[in-house]
């Protein structure tokens, strides 16, 4: 049986690497993007070159009303939905004392409420299939906090509680739910920090380098496979030893 995955934020960075890796593993792939249409189409062509069906979908996660219709459209177009990877997000550097309520609410909406709604919408399709995998991409900052992104750390920490709660609820249905917490990764979201603070950051990482998106994607993809069927409710860190649990 060919399985179908939906990745949010799949046009670049970790999301695009995850789409590519899952396509290599034989999944048909759907993924959302906000504005990067050219990049999304390029990722879709790469998946199609592997003989997979690919469905890039424009979606602004702030529009919560479009989430369920998007999930249902994927299942209708590709013949079901078996895997969900909640990857989309953004970073905003603001000292906590200067953080506006508007910025707080936008981050929680995109980083926590949207993943919750994606899971709610995906679960009926997974139950119908009798099999499912959900992976929530959290962050090192969920574990350490952030002096310049309290709202980001709070949203990503909320994902960990969401992961455990859905893992408990969905285990009887053969659906696993796990979280991945990347540290510093060579993506657009970290590029400015790495440019201005690169040596300081690298000095704190025991492996002495940042991760490549493909390395994080490999972990996410493993959690989407049959072989990961006994892993659920887990928080898996991938940070080069920066924080050892």
C-alpha positions in Angstrom: 0.0 0.0 0.0 1.3 3.4 -0.9 1.2 5.8 2.0 0.5 9.5 2.0 2.2 12.1 4.1 1.4 15.8 4.7 4.2 18.1 5.7 3.5 21.6 6.8 6.1 24.2 5.7 7.6 21.9 3.1 9.1 24.3 0.6 12.5 24.8 2.2 14.7 23.9 5.1 13.8 21.0 7.3 10.4 20.7 5.7 11.7 20.4 2.1 14.4 17.9 3.2 11.7 15.8 4.9 9.5 15.8 1.8 12.5 14.6 -0.2 13.4 11.9 2.3 9.9 10.6 2.6 9.5 10.5 -1.2 12.7 8.5 -1.4 11.2 6.1 1.1 8.1 5.6 -1.2 5.6 8.0 0.3 3.3 10.1 -1.9 3.8 13.7 -0.5 1.6 16.7 0.1 3.1 19.8 1.7 2.1 23.3 2.5 3.9 26.5 1.8 3.1 30.1 2.5 4.7 32.2 -0.2 7.6 30.3 -1.7 5.7 29.0 -4.8 8.8 28.6 -7.0 10.7 26.6 -4.3 7.6 24.5 -3.6 7.2 23.6 -7.2 10.9 22.6 -7.4 10.5 20.3 -4.4 7.4 18.7 -6.0 9.2 18.0 -9.2 12.0 16.2 -7.3 9.4 14.0 -5.6 7.7 13.3 -8.9 11.0 12.4 -10.5 11.2 9.6 -8.0 7.8 8.3 -9.2 5.8 9.8 -6.3 2.7 11.9 -6.5 3.3 15.4 -5.1 0.8 18.0 -4.1 2.1 21.5 -3.0 -0.5 23.6 -1.3 -0.4 27.3 -0.6 -1.6 27.9 3.0 -1.1 30.6 5.6 -1.3 28.9 9.0 -2.8 32.0 10.5 -6.0 31.2 8.6 -7.1 28.4 10.9 -10.3 27.9 9.1 -8.5 26.5 6.1 -6.7 23.7 7.9 -9.4 21.0 8.0 -10.4 21.6 4.3 -6.7 21.4 3.3 -6.3 18.1 5.1 -9.4 16.7 3.7 -8.4 17.8 0.2 -5.1 15.9 0.5 -6.9 12.7 1.6 -9.3 13.1 -1.3 -6.7 13.8 -3.9 -4.1 11.2 -2.9 -6.4 8.5 -1.6 -6.0 8.8 2.2 -3.6 10.3 4.7 -1.3 8.2 6.9 1.4 10.6 8.1 1.4 14.2 9.4 4.6 16.2 10.0 3.9 19.5 11.8 6.9 21.4 10.7 5.9 24.9 9.7 6.9 27.8 12.0 8.8 31.0 12.3 11.2 32.8 14.6 10.9 36.3 16.0 13.6 37.7 18.2 12.1 40.1 20.8 13.0 40.5 24.5 10.2 39.1 26.7 9.6 42.5 28.3 9.0 44.1 24.9 6.8 41.3 23.5 3.4 42.5 22.4 0.2 40.6 22.9 -0.3 40.6 19.1 3.1 38.9 18.6 2.4 36.4 21.4 -1.0 35.4 20.0 0.3 35.1 16.4 3.1 32.8 17.5 0.8 30.6 19.6 -1.7 30.5 16.7 0.9 29.4 14.1 3.2 27.4 16.4 0.7 25.5 18.6 -3.0 26.0 17.6 -2.4 25.2 13.9 -0.6 21.9 14.7 -3.4 21.0 17.1 -6.0 21.6 14.3 -3.9 19.7 11.8 -3.8 16.7 14.1 -7.5 16.9 14.8 -8.2 16.9 11.1 -5.8 14.2 10.2 -6.8 11.6 12.9 -10.1 10.5 11.3 -8.2 9.6 8.1 -5.6 7.7 10.0 -8.2 5.8 12.0 -9.9 4.9 8.8 -6.6 3.5 7.5 -5.9 1.7 10.8 -2.4 3.2 10.9 -0.8 6.5 11.4 2.3 8.5 12.3 2.4 12.1 13.6 5.7 14.0 14.1 5.7 17.4 15.7 8.8 19.5 15.0 9.5 21.4 18.3 12.9 23.0 19.2 15.8 23.0 21.5 14.2 26.2 22.9 11.3 24.2 24.2 13.8 22.5 26.6 16.0 25.5 27.4 13.8 28.6 27.1 14.8 31.6 25.1 15.9 35.1 26.3 14.7 36.6 23.0 11.8 34.4 22.0 9.6 33.6 25.0 6.6 33.2 22.8 8.5 30.8 20.4 9.8 28.7 23.4 6.3 28.6 24.9 4.7 27.5 21.6 7.4 24.8 21.0 7.1 23.6 24.7 3.4 23.4 24.2 4.0 21.0 21.3 5.6 18.6 23.7 2.6 18.4 25.9 0.4 18.1 22.9 2.5 15.3 21.6 2.2 13.3 24.8 -1.5 13.9 25.1 -2.3 12.7 21.6 0.1 9.8 21.9 -1.9 8.5 24.9 -5.2 9.1 23.1 -4.2 7.5 19.8 -2.1 4.5 20.8 -5.2 2.2 20.8 -5.6 3.0 17.1 -2.1 2.1 16.0 -1.2 5.8 15.6 2.1 7.0 17.1 2.8 10.6 18.0 6.4 11.9 18.6 8.3 15.2 18.8 11.7 16.1 17.4 13.7 19.0 19.0 16.4 20.3 16.6 19.1 22.5 17.8 21.0 24.8 15.4 20.4 23.8 11.8 21.8 25.3 8.6 18.5 26.8 7.4 17.2 30.3 6.5 15.6 30.6 10.0 19.1 30.5 11.6 21.2 32.1 8.9 21.4 35.6 10.5 22.4 34.2 13.9 25.0 31.9 12.4 26.4 34.8 10.5 26.7 37.1 13.5 27.3 34.6 16.3 28.6 31.6 14.4 31.8 31.0 16.4 30.1 31.5 19.7 27.4 29.0 18.8 29.8 26.4 17.5 31.9 26.7 20.6 28.9 25.5 22.6 28.2 22.4 20.5 30.3 19.4 21.4 30.2 18.1 17.8 31.6 21.5 16.7 29.1 22.1 13.8 25.5 22.8 13.1 23.1 20.2 11.6 22.2 19.9 8.0 18.4 19.8 7.2 18.9 16.3 5.8 20.1 15.0 9.2 17.0 16.2 10.9 14.8 15.0 8.1 16.3 11.5 8.5 15.2 11.4 12.1 11.7 12.6 11.2 11.4 10.2 8.4 12.4 7.2 10.6 9.6 8.1 13.0 7.2 7.9 10.0 8.1 4.3 9.2 6.9 0.8 10.3 10.2 0.3 12.1 9.4 3.1 14.5 6.1 1.5 15.5 7.0 1.1 19.2 8.1 4.7 19.7 5.3 7.0 20.9 5.1 10.0 23.2 8.8 10.5 22.8 10.8 13.8 22.6 13.9 13.2 20.5 16.7 15.8 20.6 19.0 16.3 17.7 21.4 19.1 18.7 25.0 17.8 18.4 25.3 17.4 22.2 24.4 21.0 23.0 21.8 19.8 25.5 22.0 16.2 26.7 18.9 14.8 28.2 
